[in-house]
Amino acid sequence: MANTRLFLDARKNTIEATVKIALAHQKKTAYIPLDLKLSIEQWDKTNSCVVKHPDKDRLNLIISEKRNEHDIQ
């Protein structure tokens, strides 16, 4: 069974980063970008949700829909 998690991929750019889903199975990981770009301050790493963004409710809804598409709990 694959392990999944949401994270803000700020490895390349510190100003604006992409929200991604990480799918890990048998020591291999695939990353699925969600087409959402946020600053590091706008992402709550503990709860995997958008905070301090003017449109945070809509963005959290989009993330929730993507979670349902990829069966992330």
C-alpha positions in Angstrom: 0.0 0.0 0.0 1.3 3.4 -0.9 1.9 6.2 1.6 0.6 9.6 0.7 1.1 13.1 2.0 0.6 16.8 1.0 3.5 19.2 1.2 4.7 22.6 -0.1 7.7 21.9 -2.3 9.9 24.9 -1.6 13.2 23.2 -2.7 13.7 25.3 -5.8 12.1 28.6 -5.0 11.8 30.3 -1.6 9.4 33.1 -2.8 6.6 30.9 -4.2 6.3 27.1 -4.0 4.0 24.5 -5.4 1.7 22.3 -3.3 2.3 18.6 -4.2 1.1 15.2 -3.3 3.9 12.7 -2.5 3.1 9.0 -3.3 5.6 6.6 -1.8 5.6 2.8 -2.4 8.5 0.3 -2.0 11.2 3.0 -1.6 10.0 4.9 -4.7 8.3 8.3 -4.6 6.2 10.1 -7.2 5.2 13.7 -6.9 2.0 15.1 -8.3 1.8 18.9 -8.5 -1.6 20.5 -7.7 -1.2 23.7 -9.7 -1.3 25.8 -6.5 1.5 28.2 -5.7 1.9 29.7 -2.2 4.5 31.4 -0.1 5.9 29.5 2.8 4.0 31.7 5.3 0.7 30.7 3.6 1.1 27.0 4.3 0.4 25.2 7.5 2.8 22.2 7.5 1.2 20.5 10.5 -2.4 20.4 9.1 -1.5 20.5 5.4 -3.8 23.4 4.6 -3.6 27.0 3.4 -3.5 29.8 6.0 -3.0 33.6 5.8 -4.1 33.8 2.2 -7.0 36.0 1.0 -8.6 33.1 -0.9 -7.7 30.3 1.6 -11.2 28.8 1.8 -11.4 28.3 -2.0 -7.8 26.9 -2.1 -8.5 24.5 0.8 -11.6 23.3 -1.1 -9.5 22.6 -4.2 -6.9 20.7 -2.0 -9.8 18.7 -0.5 -11.1 17.8 -3.9 -7.7 16.7 -5.0 -7.4 14.5 -1.9 -10.6 12.8 -2.8 -9.4 12.2 -6.4 -6.2 10.5 -5.1 -7.8 8.9 -2.1 -5.6 10.7 0.4 -6.8 10.4 4.0 
